[in-house]
């Protein structure tokens, strides 16, 4: 193993730990918000016995595995959601580094991914996308003008409306088609990605949301008038488009000889 390969492994592990730590916080914040609790103040406690959780039981991934998914005090099972959310967070951060390595795109893509992950987790619990998170994405969309010079200002301007305008019209015409939080989120992400990658991101979101809905219907779990959170699907679409959108579009066009 060369020194460069060893360095890559060390930095990848660092980003994985960083991503899992962010995800752990976001998960707690999302669950508290869904429960109408203050997600800033107050120490973490077991939702069953209310015992305050010690710091060594809050280590992302490791603590859940060591405790075998149970509370140390009351032995009640802890939802595997905690482990899953933290593992996904680790993968999100590590992939940002692997894709962009030591460039400005690594911290930018990680910041965008973490904010979008927060959107996804909160939308899952509340079916709302906080305006604060959408506003927090704007500086990174602006910074991407310098970090991603290959995306022209014209493309970004068109991207602003590529998905958000049709979504806005559908939201006005069809009740429950899209939330206005989804519309605002895609407007900002359109500036970040440019119009081509925005189309790809929206396509991925629609396809995954459609597949998820189909699975629910086939399992007989769908309730009349029920809505699904679209934020997690937008997160996936934008994240994939940000990391490898150009490559996916090129591959797709080559299939048709274009």
C-alpha positions in Angstrom: 0.0 0.0 0.0 1.4 3.4 -1.0 1.4 6.4 1.2 -1.2 8.1 -1.0 -3.5 5.1 -0.7 -3.1 5.0 3.1 -3.8 8.7 3.2 -7.0 8.3 1.2 -8.2 5.5 3.5 -7.6 7.7 6.6 -9.4 10.7 5.1 -12.2 8.5 3.9 -12.7 7.1 7.5 -12.6 10.7 8.8 -15.3 11.8 6.5 -17.4 8.6 7.4 -17.1 9.5 11.1 -18.0 13.1 10.3 -21.0 12.1 8.3 -22.3 9.7 10.9 -21.9 12.3 13.6 -23.9 14.9 11.6 -26.5 12.3 10.7 -26.9 11.3 14.4 -27.6 14.9 15.3 -30.0 15.4 12.4 -31.9 12.3 13.3 -32.5 13.4 16.9 -33.4 16.9 15.6 -35.9 15.5 13.1 -37.5 13.2 15.7 -37.8 16.0 18.2 -39.3 18.3 15.6 -41.8 15.7 14.6 -42.7 15.3 18.3 -43.1 19.0 18.8 -40.0 19.2 21.1 -37.1 21.6 21.3 -34.3 20.0 19.2 -31.6 22.5 20.4 -31.7 22.2 24.2 -32.0 19.3 26.4 -29.9 16.1 26.7 -30.8 12.9 24.8 -32.8 10.4 26.8 -34.5 7.1 26.3 -38.0 7.6 24.9 -39.2 4.8 27.1 -37.6 5.0 30.5 -36.6 8.7 30.1 -33.2 7.9 31.5 -30.5 10.4 30.4 -28.2 8.8 27.9 -24.5 8.9 28.8 -22.0 10.3 26.3 -20.4 6.9 25.6 -23.8 5.6 24.5 -24.1 8.3 21.9 -21.2 7.3 19.7 -22.6 7.0 16.2 -23.1 3.4 14.9 -20.7 1.9 17.5 -22.9 2.5 20.5 -26.0 1.0 18.9 -24.0 -2.1 17.9 -22.4 -2.5 21.3 -25.8 -2.1 23.1 -27.3 -4.5 20.5 -30.0 -2.0 19.8 -31.3 -1.8 23.3 -31.4 0.9 26.1 -28.6 0.3 28.7 -31.1 1.0 31.5 -34.5 -0.5 30.6 -33.3 -2.9 27.9 -36.1 -1.7 25.5 -35.3 -2.1 21.9 -34.0 1.0 20.2 -35.3 1.6 16.6 -32.8 0.5 13.9 -33.6 3.8 12.3 -30.8 5.3 14.4 -28.2 2.9 13.0 -29.5 3.2 9.4 -29.6 7.0 9.5 -26.0 7.1 10.8 -24.7 4.6 8.3 -26.3 6.5 5.4 -24.7 9.7 6.8 -21.3 8.0 6.8 -21.8 6.9 3.2 -22.9 10.3 2.1 -19.9 12.1 3.5 -17.4 9.4 2.4 -18.7 9.4 -1.2 -18.3 13.2 -1.4 -14.6 12.8 -0.6 -14.1 9.8 -2.9 -15.8 11.7 -5.8 -14.1 15.1 -5.4 -11.1 14.3 -3.3 -9.1 17.3 -2.1 -11.0 20.1 -4.0 -13.4 22.8 -2.9 -16.2 20.6 -4.2 -15.7 18.2 -1.3 -16.8 20.6 1.5 -19.4 22.2 -0.8 -21.0 18.9 -1.8 -20.8 17.7 1.8 -22.6 20.8 3.1 -25.3 20.5 0.5 -25.7 16.8 1.1 -26.0 17.3 4.9 -28.6 20.1 4.5 -30.6 17.9 2.0 -30.4 15.0 4.3 -31.8 17.1 7.1 -34.7 18.1 4.7 -35.3 14.4 4.0 -35.4 13.4 7.6 -37.6 16.2 8.7 -40.0 15.8 5.7 -40.3 12.1 6.6 -41.6 13.0 10.1 -43.6 16.1 9.4 -44.2 16.3 5.7 -42.8 19.8 5.8 -39.6 21.3 4.5 -38.4 24.2 6.7 -37.7 27.4 5.0 -34.6 27.8 7.0 -33.0 24.8 5.4 -33.9 26.0 1.9 -32.4 29.4 2.8 -29.3 27.7 4.1 -28.7 26.1 0.7 -28.6 29.5 -1.1 -25.0 30.5 -0.1 -23.8 27.1 -1.4 -25.7 27.5 -4.6 -24.0 30.8 -5.1 -20.5 29.4 -4.1 -21.0 26.6 -6.7 -20.7 29.3 -9.4 -16.9 29.4 -8.6 -16.6 25.7 -7.6 -18.4 24.4 -10.7 -17.4 26.8 -13.5 -18.4 24.2 -16.1 -22.1 25.0 -15.3 -22.9 28.3 -17.1 -24.9 31.1 -15.6 -27.5 30.6 -18.3 -27.8 26.9 -17.4 -28.2 27.9 -13.7 -30.8 30.5 -14.6 -32.8 28.0 -16.6 -32.3 25.4 -13.9 -34.0 27.8 -11.4 -37.3 27.2 -13.3 -36.7 23.8 -14.9 -38.4 21.8 -12.2 -39.7 24.4 -9.8 -42.1 26.1 -12.3 -43.9 22.9 -13.4 -44.1 21.8 -9.8 -45.5 25.2 -8.8 -48.2 25.1 -11.5 -49.1 21.5 -10.6 -49.3 22.5 -6.9 -51.8 25.3 -7.8 -53.9 23.1 -10.1 -53.9 19.8 -8.2 -54.2 19.8 -4.4 -51.5 17.9 -2.8 -49.5 17.3 -6.0 -46.4 19.0 -4.5 -45.7 21.1 -1.4 -44.4 24.6 -1.8 -41.4 23.6 0.2 -40.6 21.1 -2.6 -40.9 23.9 -5.1 -38.6 26.3 -3.3 -36.1 23.5 -2.7 -35.9 22.6 -6.4 -35.6 26.3 -7.4 -32.4 26.6 -5.3 -31.1 23.3 -6.4 -31.7 24.3 -10.0 -29.3 27.2 -9.6 -26.8 24.8 -7.9 -27.0 22.1 -10.6 -27.8 23.8 -13.9 -30.8 22.8 -16.0 -29.5 19.4 -17.3 -28.7 18.0 -13.9 -31.8 19.5 -12.5 -33.9 17.4 -15.0 -31.9 14.3 -14.0 -32.4 15.0 -10.3 -36.2 15.5 -10.7 -36.4 12.4 -12.9 -34.7 10.3 -10.2 -37.0 11.8 -7.5 -40.2 11.1 -9.5 -39.1 7.5 -10.4 -38.1 6.6 -6.8 -41.2 8.2 -5.4 -43.3 6.3 -7.9 -41.7 3.0 -7.1 -42.1 3.6 -3.3 -45.8 4.4 -3.8 -46.3 1.3 -5.9 -44.7 -0.9 -3.2 -47.0 0.7 -0.6 -50.1 0.0 -2.8 -49.1 -3.6 -3.5 -48.5 -4.2 0.1 -52.0 -2.8 0.9 -50.5 -0.2 3.2 -51.8 2.8 1.3 -54.5 4.8 3.0 -57.1 6.9 1.1 -55.9 10.4 0.7 -52.5 9.7 2.2 -49.5 11.6 1.0 -45.9 10.6 0.8 -43.0 12.9 1.7 -41.3 13.9 -1.5 -38.3 15.5 0.2 -36.3 12.2 0.6 -36.7 11.5 -3.1 -35.5 15.1 -4.0 -32.6 14.6 -1.7 -31.6 11.4 -3.5 -32.0 12.9 -6.9 -30.1 16.1 -6.2 -27.3 14.2 -4.4 -26.8 11.7 -7.3 -26.9 14.5 -9.9 -24.4 16.6 -7.8 -21.9 13.7 -7.6 -22.2 12.0 -11.0 -24.9 13.8 -13.0 -22.8 14.6 -16.0 -21.5 11.1 -16.3 -25.0 9.6 -16.1 -26.3 12.0 -18.7 -23.4 11.2 -21.0 -23.9 7.4 -20.5 -27.6 7.8 -21.3 -27.1 9.8 -24.5 -24.5 7.3 -25.7 -27.1 4.6 -25.5 -28.9 6.3 -28.3 -25.8 7.3 -30.2 -26.1 11.0 -29.3 
